[in-house]
Amino acid sequence: MSDPAETPTRSGFVGLAGRPNAGKSTLTNAIVGAKVAIVAERPQTTRRAVRGIATDPAQRNQIVLVDLPGVQRPRDALTERMQRRVERELRDADAVLLVINGEEGVGAGDRFIANTLLRASRLTGTEESTDTARTPVICAVNKCDRLNNAETAVVLSAAAELGVVDEVFPISARSGEGLEVLVEHLAKLMPEGPLLYPPEDHSDQPSELLLAELIREQVLRRTREELPHAVEVHVDEIDQRADGLVTVKAQIWAESESQRGILIGRDGRMVRDIGKAARKELERELGTQVYLDLTVQARGRWRRDDGLLDRLGIE
């Protein structure tokens, strides 16, 4: 048996790619073992590159999962920035994890992403690439717990036929099925080197950003189809009193007065419901009681304001 002290430490970045609702954020949270990415069944839920840090001290490895916005064709300054960030992170990753929704199967969107990965991995459709120039691409077919064996086999076969994919793993981010084998494989792909983050860290997000995202998650879950993704949340202040109570002051931004009206709701019911649910999430994250001071503002065309997007950290 080899001495654990002689086992080399491995650490690196894994970029997650996939269509909206493939389960990338749920998968990130499951592998990390903590909630670092918000989850909502809506496109563009993830706007930034969220890093979730999964460290296994016993195996001396650290996987930094980069939960990326869904690969898409840009429509405005916001989505242009999101797409540039996706391509940059995928290009710089040590490995790429393509997540496919097993219930929906492999579709045109997955093939579009595969072509994007070919470019990001410095591959072309006609040129062979050496192993040193190629970023490994692993495919996780998610939600297999909702499929029977025959259905799973069909999706796995279709995923394997995507030209960029090296290995395919059937998983369920929700139940944990197949995650151990997937993580073991990803860890082997990480380069030798020291840990990139302290082993106790789960994410590199600033506290203000994480709390803002937890609030935005509750907005998305309650507005559903009533609002487009024209909503952003900004935390203005976090203050902790001597008795442990934390006051969080935050603004929900909409792009128009009509959207603001929807967010407030009749007699203020919508914003109260959002605030009540968000407060529970903040208390779970902070481990203490929270007073949430939540206001709703109309801020027209914020998605097209490059200066504002800079301040929001949407690169």
Disulfide bonds with the S-S distance in Angstrom:
none
